[in-house]
Amino acid sequence: MKYIVFLGDGMADLPVHELDGRTPLMAADKPNMDRIAREGLAGMVQT
């Protein structure tokens, strides 16, 4: 089994007026992240 770990360090941000009140992550074009979130599974792994 293969695992991919995404560490979203620094993704939390404040809304920006110039982005119509959206955060930079909300405004970004991120089709690959959206697809992984839609089709992937979330869970915990003991290491």
mmCIF file of the N, C-alpha and C atoms, coordinates in Angstrom:
data_MODEL
# 
_entry.id   MODEL 
# 
loop_
_atom_site.group_PDB 
_atom_site.id 
_atom_site.type_symbol 
_atom_site.label_atom_id 
_atom_site.label_alt_id 
_atom_site.label_comp_id 
_atom_site.label_asym_id 
_atom_site.label_entity_id 
_atom_site.label_seq_id 
_atom_site.pdbx_PDB_ins_code 
_atom_site.Cartn_x 
_atom_site.Cartn_y 
_atom_site.Cartn_z 
_atom_site.occupancy 
_atom_site.B_iso_or_equiv 
_atom_site.pdbx_formal_charge 
_atom_site.auth_seq_id 
_atom_site.auth_comp_id 
_atom_site.auth_asym_id 
_atom_site.auth_atom_id 
_atom_site.pdbx_PDB_model_num 
ATOM 1   N N  . MET A 1 1  ? 0.840   -1.173 0.000  1.00 0.00 ? 1  MET A N  1 
ATOM 2   C CA . MET A 1 1  ? 0.000   0.000  0.000  1.00 0.00 ? 1  MET A CA 1 
ATOM 3   C C  . MET A 1 1  ? 0.888   1.241  0.000  1.00 0.00 ? 1  MET A C  1 
ATOM 4   N N  . LYS A 1 2  ? 0.495   2.231  -0.772 1.00 0.00 ? 2  LYS A N  1 
ATOM 5   C CA . LYS A 1 2  ? 1.266   3.466  -0.865 1.00 0.00 ? 2  LYS A CA 1 
ATOM 6   C C  . LYS A 1 2  ? 0.528   4.579  -0.135 1.00 0.00 ? 2  LYS A C  1 
ATOM 7   N N  . TYR A 1 3  ? 1.295   5.460  0.440  1.00 0.00 ? 3  TYR A N  1 
ATOM 8   C CA . TYR A 1 3  ? 0.733   6.586  1.174  1.00 0.00 ? 3  TYR A CA 1 
ATOM 9   C C  . TYR A 1 3  ? 1.295   7.885  0.630  1.00 0.00 ? 3  TYR A C  1 
ATOM 10  N N  . ILE A 1 4  ? 0.476   8.892  0.634  1.00 0.00 ? 4  ILE A N  1 
ATOM 11  C CA . ILE A 1 4  ? 0.919   10.256 0.360  1.00 0.00 ? 4  ILE A CA 1 
ATOM 12  C C  . ILE A 1 4  ? 0.495   11.087 1.553  1.00 0.00 ? 4  ILE A C  1 
ATOM 13  N N  . VAL A 1 5  ? 1.426   11.835 2.095  1.00 0.00 ? 5  VAL A N  1 
ATOM 14  C CA . VAL A 1 5  ? 1.132   12.689 3.243  1.00 0.00 ? 5  VAL A CA 1 
ATOM 15  C C  . VAL A 1 5  ? 1.215   14.140 2.788  1.00 0.00 ? 5  VAL A C  1 
ATOM 16  N N  . PHE A 1 6  ? 0.141   14.871 2.987  1.00 0.00 ? 6  PHE A N  1 
ATOM 17  C CA . PHE A 1 6  ? 0.130   16.299 2.705  1.00 0.00 ? 6  PHE A CA 1 
ATOM 18  C C  . PHE A 1 6  ? 0.192   17.040 4.023  1.00 0.00 ? 6  PHE A C  1 
ATOM 19  N N  . LEU A 1 7  ? 1.154   17.889 4.145  1.00 0.00 ? 7  LEU A N  1 
ATOM 20  C CA . LEU A 1 7  ? 1.291   18.716 5.334  1.00 0.00 ? 7  LEU A CA 1 
ATOM 21  C C  . LEU A 1 7  ? 0.986   20.146 4.916  1.00 0.00 ? 7  LEU A C  1 
ATOM 22  N N  . GLY A 1 8  ? -0.162  20.622 5.318  1.00 0.00 ? 8  GLY A N  1 
ATOM 23  C CA . GLY A 1 8  ? -0.614  21.950 4.903  1.00 0.00 ? 8  GLY A CA 1 
ATOM 24  C C  . GLY A 1 8  ? -0.079  23.056 5.789  1.00 0.00 ? 8  GLY A C  1 
ATOM 25  N N  . ASP A 1 9  ? 1.215   23.065 6.034  1.00 0.00 ? 9  ASP A N  1 
ATOM 26  C CA . ASP A 1 9  ? 1.817   24.080 6.890  1.00 0.00 ? 9  ASP A CA 1 
ATOM 27  C C  . ASP A 1 9  ? 1.711   25.450 6.225  1.00 0.00 ? 9  ASP A C  1 
ATOM 28  N N  . GLY A 1 10 ? 1.192   26.406 6.956  1.00 0.00 ? 10 GLY A N  1 
ATOM 29  C CA . GLY A 1 10 ? 1.067   27.763 6.442  1.00 0.00 ? 10 GLY A CA 1 
ATOM 30  C C  . GLY A 1 10 ? -0.168  27.991 5.590  1.00 0.00 ? 10 GLY A C  1 
ATOM 31  N N  . MET A 1 11 ? -1.064  27.016 5.495  1.00 0.00 ? 11 MET A N  1 
ATOM 32  C CA . MET A 1 11 ? -2.252  27.179 4.666  1.00 0.00 ? 11 MET A CA 1 
ATOM 33  C C  . MET A 1 11 ? -3.328  28.016 5.345  1.00 0.00 ? 11 MET A C  1 
ATOM 34  N N  . ALA A 1 12 ? -3.306  28.075 6.662  1.00 0.00 ? 12 ALA A N  1 
ATOM 35  C CA . ALA A 1 12 ? -4.285  28.901 7.365  1.00 0.00 ? 12 ALA A CA 1 
ATOM 36  C C  . ALA A 1 12 ? -3.916  30.365 7.131  1.00 0.00 ? 12 ALA A C  1 
ATOM 37  N N  . ASP A 1 13 ? -4.873  31.147 6.731  1.00 0.00 ? 13 ASP A N  1 
ATOM 38  C CA . ASP A 1 13 ? -4.606  32.544 6.432  1.00 0.00 ? 13 ASP A CA 1 
ATOM 39  C C  . ASP A 1 13 ? -5.867  33.346 6.693  1.00 0.00 ? 13 ASP A C  1 
ATOM 40  N N  . LEU A 1 14 ? -5.744  34.632 6.647  1.00 0.00 ? 14 LEU A N  1 
ATOM 41  C CA . LEU A 1 14 ? -6.872  35.528 6.859  1.00 0.00 ? 14 LEU A CA 1 
ATOM 42  C C  . LEU A 1 14 ? -7.454  35.947 5.512  1.00 0.00 ? 14 LEU A C  1 
ATOM 43  N N  . PRO A 1 15 ? -8.756  36.257 5.495  1.00 0.00 ? 15 PRO A N  1 
ATOM 44  C CA . PRO A 1 15 ? -9.353  36.750 4.253  1.00 0.00 ? 15 PRO A CA 1 
ATOM 45  C C  . PRO A 1 15 ? -8.685  38.054 3.806  1.00 0.00 ? 15 PRO A C  1 
ATOM 46  N N  . VAL A 1 16 ? -8.587  38.222 2.499  1.00 0.00 ? 16 VAL A N  1 
ATOM 47  C CA . VAL A 1 16 ? -7.945  39.395 1.911  1.00 0.00 ? 16 VAL A CA 1 
ATOM 48  C C  . VAL A 1 16 ? -8.997  40.193 1.147  1.00 0.00 ? 16 VAL A C  1 
ATOM 49  N N  . HIS A 1 17 ? -9.062  41.490 1.413  1.00 0.00 ? 17 HIS A N  1 
ATOM 50  C CA . HIS A 1 17 ? -10.059 42.348 0.766  1.00 0.00 ? 17 HIS A CA 1 
ATOM 51  C C  . HIS A 1 17 ? -9.939  42.306 -0.760 1.00 0.00 ? 17 HIS A C  1 
ATOM 52  N N  . GLU A 1 18 ? -8.715  42.304 -1.267 1.00 0.00 ? 18 GLU A N  1 
ATOM 53  C CA . GLU A 1 18 ? -8.496  42.300 -2.713 1.00 0.00 ? 18 GLU A CA 1 
ATOM 54  C C  . GLU A 1 18 ? -8.955  41.008 -3.381 1.00 0.00 ? 18 GLU A C  1 
ATOM 55  N N  . LEU A 1 19 ? -9.152  39.956 -2.601 1.00 0.00 ? 19 LEU A N  1 
ATOM 56  C CA . LEU A 1 19 ? -9.620  38.668 -3.133 1.00 0.00 ? 19 LEU A CA 1 
ATOM 57  C C  . LEU A 1 19 ? -11.095 38.451 -2.817 1.00 0.00 ? 19 LEU A C  1 
ATOM 58  N N  . ASP A 1 20 ? -11.823 39.542 -2.663 1.00 0.00 ? 20 ASP A N  1 
ATOM 59  C CA . ASP A 1 20 ? -13.264 39.495 -2.363 1.00 0.00 ? 20 ASP A CA 1 
ATOM 60  C C  . ASP A 1 20 ? -13.550 38.765 -1.065 1.00 0.00 ? 20 ASP A C  1 
ATOM 61  N N  . GLY A 1 21 ? -12.682 38.960 -0.070 1.00 0.00 ? 21 GLY A N  1 
ATOM 62  C CA . GLY A 1 21 ? -12.899 38.363 1.241  1.00 0.00 ? 21 GLY A CA 1 
ATOM 63  C C  . GLY A 1 21 ? -12.517 36.897 1.332  1.00 0.00 ? 21 GLY A C  1 
ATOM 64  N N  . ARG A 1 22 ? -11.886 36.366 0.286  1.00 0.00 ? 22 ARG A N  1 
ATOM 65  C CA . ARG A 1 22 ? -11.445 34.970 0.317  1.00 0.00 ? 22 ARG A CA 1 
ATOM 66  C C  . ARG A 1 22 ? -10.005 34.900 0.798  1.00 0.00 ? 22 ARG A C  1 
ATOM 67  N N  . THR A 1 23 ? -9.622  33.734 1.294  1.00 0.00 ? 23 THR A N  1 
ATOM 68  C CA . THR A 1 23 ? -8.230  33.518 1.666  1.00 0.00 ? 23 THR A CA 1 
ATOM 69  C C  . THR A 1 23 ? -7.438  33.196 0.396  1.00 0.00 ? 23 THR A C  1 
ATOM 70  N N  . PRO A 1 24 ? -6.117  33.324 0.426  1.00 0.00 ? 24 PRO A N  1 
ATOM 71  C CA . PRO A 1 24 ? -5.324  32.969 -0.753 1.00 0.00 ? 24 PRO A CA 1 
ATOM 72  C C  . PRO A 1 24 ? -5.549  31.523 -1.212 1.00 0.00 ? 24 PRO A C  1 
ATOM 73  N N  . LEU A 1 25 ? -5.732  30.607 -0.273 1.00 0.00 ? 25 LEU A N  1 
ATOM 74  C CA . LEU A 1 25 ? -5.973  29.216 -0.656 1.00 0.00 ? 25 LEU A CA 1 
ATOM 75  C C  . LEU A 1 25 ? -7.318  29.061 -1.354 1.00 0.00 ? 25 LEU A C  1 
ATOM 76  N N  . MET A 1 26 ? -8.334  29.776 -0.874 1.00 0.00 ? 26 MET A N  1 
ATOM 77  C CA . MET A 1 26 ? -9.645  29.708 -1.518 1.00 0.00 ? 26 MET A CA 1 
ATOM 78  C C  . MET A 1 26 ? -9.598  30.278 -2.935 1.00 0.00 ? 26 MET A C  1 
ATOM 79  N N  . ALA A 1 27 ? -8.786  31.296 -3.152 1.00 0.00 ? 27 ALA A N  1 
ATOM 80  C CA . ALA A 1 27 ? -8.713  31.959 -4.449 1.00 0.00 ? 27 ALA A CA 1 
ATOM 81  C C  . ALA A 1 27 ? -7.779  31.253 -5.428 1.00 0.00 ? 27 ALA A C  1 
ATOM 82  N N  . ALA A 1 28 ? -6.916  30.384 -4.935 1.00 0.00 ? 28 ALA A N  1 
ATOM 83  C CA . ALA A 1 28 ? -5.920  29.735 -5.792 1.00 0.00 ? 28 ALA A CA 1 
ATOM 84  C C  . ALA A 1 28 ? -6.569  28.714 -6.728 1.00 0.00 ? 28 ALA A C  1 
ATOM 85  N N  . ASP A 1 29 ? -5.958  28.540 -7.892 1.00 0.00 ? 29 ASP A N  1 
ATOM 86  C CA . ASP A 1 29 ? -6.364  27.492 -8.825 1.00 0.00 ? 29 ASP A CA 1 
ATOM 87  C C  . ASP A 1 29 ? -5.591  26.235 -8.437 1.00 0.00 ? 29 ASP A C  1 
ATOM 88  N N  . LYS A 1 30 ? -6.279  25.249 -7.883 1.00 0.00 ? 30 LYS A N  1 
ATOM 89  C CA . LYS A 1 30 ? -5.627  24.056 -7.337 1.00 0.00 ? 30 LYS A CA 1 
ATOM 90  C C  . LYS A 1 30 ? -6.365  22.786 -7.748 1.00 0.00 ? 30 LYS A C  1 
ATOM 91  N N  . PRO A 1 31 ? -6.430  22.486 -9.041 1.00 0.00 ? 31 PRO A N  1 
ATOM 92  C CA . PRO A 1 31 ? -7.209  21.333 -9.495 1.00 0.00 ? 31 PRO A CA 1 
ATOM 93  C C  . PRO A 1 31 ? -6.696  20.002 -8.957 1.00 0.00 ? 31 PRO A C  1 
ATOM 94  N N  . ASN A 1 32 ? -5.390  19.854 -8.789 1.00 0.00 ? 32 ASN A N  1 
ATOM 95  C CA . ASN A 1 32 ? -4.867  18.579 -8.291 1.00 0.00 ? 32 ASN A CA 1 
ATOM 96  C C  . ASN A 1 32 ? -5.224  18.360 -6.827 1.00 0.00 ? 32 ASN A C  1 
ATOM 97  N N  . MET A 1 33 ? -5.113  19.403 -6.011 1.00 0.00 ? 33 MET A N  1 
ATOM 98  C CA . MET A 1 33 ? -5.504  19.265 -4.604 1.00 0.00 ? 33 MET A CA 1 
ATOM 99  C C  . MET A 1 33 ? -6.994  18.974 -4.491 1.00 0.00 ? 33 MET A C  1 
ATOM 100 N N  . ASP A 1 34 ? -7.804  19.642 -5.314 1.00 0.00 ? 34 ASP A N  1 
ATOM 101 C CA . ASP A 1 34 ? -9.245  19.412 -5.292 1.00 0.00 ? 34 ASP A CA 1 
ATOM 102 C C  . ASP A 1 34 ? -9.578  17.972 -5.679 1.00 0.00 ? 34 ASP A C  1 
ATOM 103 N N  . ARG A 1 35 ? -8.897  17.431 -6.670 1.00 0.00 ? 35 ARG A N  1 
ATOM 104 C CA . ARG A 1 35 ? -9.159  16.052 -7.099 1.00 0.00 ? 35 ARG A CA 1 
ATOM 105 C C  . ARG A 1 35 ? -8.759  15.054 -6.017 1.00 0.00 ? 35 ARG A C  1 
ATOM 106 N N  . ILE A 1 36 ? -7.603  15.252 -5.411 1.00 0.00 ? 36 ILE A N  1 
ATOM 107 C CA . ILE A 1 36 ? -7.161  14.347 -4.350 1.00 0.00 ? 36 ILE A CA 1 
ATOM 108 C C  . ILE A 1 36 ? -8.132  14.397 -3.177 1.00 0.00 ? 36 ILE A C  1 
ATOM 109 N N  . ALA A 1 37 ? -8.596  15.582 -2.827 1.00 0.00 ? 37 ALA A N  1 
ATOM 110 C CA . ALA A 1 37 ? -9.555  15.710 -1.729 1.00 0.00 ? 37 ALA A CA 1 
ATOM 111 C C  . ALA A 1 37 ? -10.871 15.010 -2.067 1.00 0.00 ? 37 ALA A C  1 
ATOM 112 N N  . ARG A 1 38 ? -11.284 15.105 -3.320 1.00 0.00 ? 38 ARG A N  1 
ATOM 113 C CA . ARG A 1 38 ? -12.550 14.504 -3.742 1.00 0.00 ? 38 ARG A CA 1 
ATOM 114 C C  . ARG A 1 38 ? -12.463 12.983 -3.823 1.00 0.00 ? 38 ARG A C  1 
ATOM 115 N N  . GLU A 1 39 ? -11.346 12.446 -4.317 1.00 0.00 ? 39 GLU A N  1 
ATOM 116 C CA . GLU A 1 39 ? -11.232 11.014 -4.576 1.00 0.00 ? 39 GLU A CA 1 
ATOM 117 C C  . GLU A 1 39 ? -10.429 10.250 -3.536 1.00 0.00 ? 39 GLU A C  1 
ATOM 118 N N  . GLY A 1 40 ? -9.719  10.961 -2.682 1.00 0.00 ? 40 GLY A N  1 
ATOM 119 C CA . GLY A 1 40 ? -8.840  10.302 -1.724 1.00 0.00 ? 40 GLY A CA 1 
ATOM 120 C C  . GLY A 1 40 ? -9.553  9.875  -0.457 1.00 0.00 ? 40 GLY A C  1 
ATOM 121 N N  . LEU A 1 41 ? -8.793  9.258  0.412  1.00 0.00 ? 41 LEU A N  1 
ATOM 122 C CA . LEU A 1 41 ? -9.287  8.837  1.713  1.00 0.00 ? 41 LEU A CA 1 
ATOM 123 C C  . LEU A 1 41 ? -8.465  9.521  2.790  1.00 0.00 ? 41 LEU A C  1 
ATOM 124 N N  . ALA A 1 42 ? -9.096  9.801  3.895  1.00 0.00 ? 42 ALA A N  1 
ATOM 125 C CA . ALA A 1 42 ? -8.386  10.399 5.028  1.00 0.00 ? 42 ALA A CA 1 
ATOM 126 C C  . ALA A 1 42 ? -8.337  9.379  6.153  1.00 0.00 ? 42 ALA A C  1 
ATOM 127 N N  . GLY A 1 43 ? -7.251  9.376  6.866  1.00 0.00 ? 43 GLY A N  1 
ATOM 128 C CA . GLY A 1 43 ? -7.132  8.438  7.970  1.00 0.00 ? 43 GLY A CA 1 
ATOM 129 C C  . GLY A 1 43 ? -5.886  8.703  8.775  1.00 0.00 ? 43 GLY A C  1 
ATOM 130 N N  . MET A 1 44 ? -5.625  7.802  9.692  1.00 0.00 ? 44 MET A N  1 
ATOM 131 C CA . MET A 1 44 ? -4.454  7.913  10.546 1.00 0.00 ? 44 MET A CA 1 
ATOM 132 C C  . MET A 1 44 ? -3.611  6.661  10.393 1.00 0.00 ? 44 MET A C  1 
ATOM 133 N N  . VAL A 1 45 ? -2.299  6.830  10.462 1.00 0.00 ? 45 VAL A N  1 
ATOM 134 C CA . VAL A 1 45 ? -1.369  5.718  10.339 1.00 0.00 ? 45 VAL A CA 1 
ATOM 135 C C  . VAL A 1 45 ? -0.458  5.740  11.549 1.00 0.00 ? 45 VAL A C  1 
ATOM 136 N N  . GLN A 1 46 ? -0.328  4.606  12.192 1.00 0.00 ? 46 GLN A N  1 
ATOM 137 C CA . GLN A 1 46 ? 0.591   4.521  13.326 1.00 0.00 ? 46 GLN A CA 1 
ATOM 138 C C  . GLN A 1 46 ? 1.983   4.220  12.795 1.00 0.00 ? 46 GLN A C  1 
ATOM 139 N N  . THR A 1 47 ? 2.954   5.041  13.186 1.00 0.00 ? 47 THR A N  1 
ATOM 140 C CA . THR A 1 47 ? 4.321   4.832  12.713 1.00 0.00 ? 47 THR A CA 1 
ATOM 141 C C  . THR A 1 47 ? 5.226   4.421  13.845 1.00 0.00 ? 47 THR A C  1 
# 
